[in-house]
Amino acid sequence: MSQSLAQIYLHIVFSTKHRQPLLVDPVLRERTHAYLVGVCRNLESPSIRVGGVEDHVHILCCLSKVLSPSSLVRELKRESSKWIKEQSPDLANFYWQTGYGIFSLSHGHVPALTAYIANQENHHKAETFKDEFLRLLELNGSDYDPEHLWD
């Protein structure tokens, strides 16, 4: 085959440091999501949906053929953190948490996850980020150490 093809869907989740509600302003939050869309595009990992609430984000994207998942997350966090800090002096100490979750999914699950990410505001009226993340870990069969899960 003379062509390299890949279609790897990723669901990426990470929160603000200590899950602080630093993205409470809906305008800043939407601009942050839009900025993450641009970072994904620049890294040849086009986003399908980016969303979240004041303390975390969800990114559904297709992984580039030339990046590892950890490299993608590192760049997403680095670029967006730098940009967020430039938006207001009040955000000079903005940081994302050290860890993250990355989950793979099949093409058939993309519509449901897209809708799930779009509905984050309503979803989090009934479930905390901690509960959501634990549920995602279990749903995806992820091994984790509860003692070191949260920073």
N, C-alpha and C positions, 0 to 999 in steps of 0.2 A: 504494500500500500504506500503510495507516494505522499499521502496526506496524514497529518496527525490530527485526530479529532477527540474532543472531550466535551462531555456535558455533565458536570459535577455540580449538583445543587447543594448549597450550604445554608444552614440556619445558624447564624452567629448571634450570641447573646452575651452582653457584658454590661456591668453597672458602673455607676460613679463610685469613687472611693468611699468605702463605708456606707454605701447606698444612700448617700446624702441627696436630698431632693434639690439638686442644683439646676435642673432644667425645668423649673416650675413655670417660668414664663412661656406661654404657648407659642409666641412668635419666635423666641430663641430656640425652642425645641424644634419647631418646624424648619427653621433655618439650619439647625444642626443636622437634622435628618437629610435635608437637601444637600448639605455639604458632604455627608457620608455617601450619598448617591454619586456625587462628583468624584470622590476619592475612589470608589469602586470602579467607576468608568475609567479613570486615569490608570488604574492598575489592571485594566483589561479583565475585570471581574464584574460584569454588569449586574447591577442590583435589579431585583424584581419588585421588592417592597422593603422600605425602611420605616420603622416606627418605634414607638415606645412611650414611656411616661417620664415623670420628673427624675427618676433614679436609674433608668436603664434603657437600653436600646435592643431592638431585634433587627437583624439584617438578613434578608433572603437574597442570595446572589448566586451566580454561576462562577465557579472558580476558574481563573485563568489557567491556561496550559503551562505557564512558566512560573507560577508561584506555588509555594506550599501554603497550606491553610494558616499556619502560625505566622508566616511572613505577611499574609494578607491582614490578619488581625493586628499585628504589630504596626503596620503602616496606617490602618484605619484609626487606631487609637492615637498614634503619634500625631498624625496630621490634624485630626479633629480636636484633640486636646490643645494643640498649639493655636488653632483657629478660635476655639471657644475662649481661651485666655485673652485673646485680642478684642473680644466683643465688649468687655466691661471690666473696669478695675475691680469690681466685686468678684470676678471670676479668676483673678490672678492665681489663686491656689486650686484651680480645678484639676482634677486627676480622674482617670478611669481606674477601676480596680485592677489589680495585677492579673487576676485570672480571667477566664472566659469559658464559654461553652460553645462548641462547634458540633453540629449534628448534620449528618448527611440525610438526604431524602430523595425519593424517586420523583420522576416527572409527574406522576399521577397524584402526588401529595402537594404539589405546588399551589393549586387553587385554594385548598383548605388553609394552608399556612399563610398565604397572601391575605385571606380574609381575617385570619386570627391576628396577624400583625396590624391590620387596618383597624381592628376593634380593641386595641390595647386600652384605651381610656375607659371604656365600659368594663372590660375584663377585670381591670384592677380595682374596680369598686367592690369586687367580691373576693379577690385573691391577692395576697402580698407577693412581692417579687421573690422573696425567699421560698414561699410555697410553690410558686410557679416554677422556679428553677429546679427545685427538688423533684417536682412532677416531671419536668422535661428530662432530667437525668434518669429517672426510673423508667419513663416511657421509652427512652432510647437505650436502655440496658447499660448505662454508664456506671463503671466502678468509680467510687469516690470515697475519700476519707472525710467523714463529717467534721472531724476535729480541725481540718485544714481547708475547709471549703470556703469560709468567709474570711476576708481580710479586715 
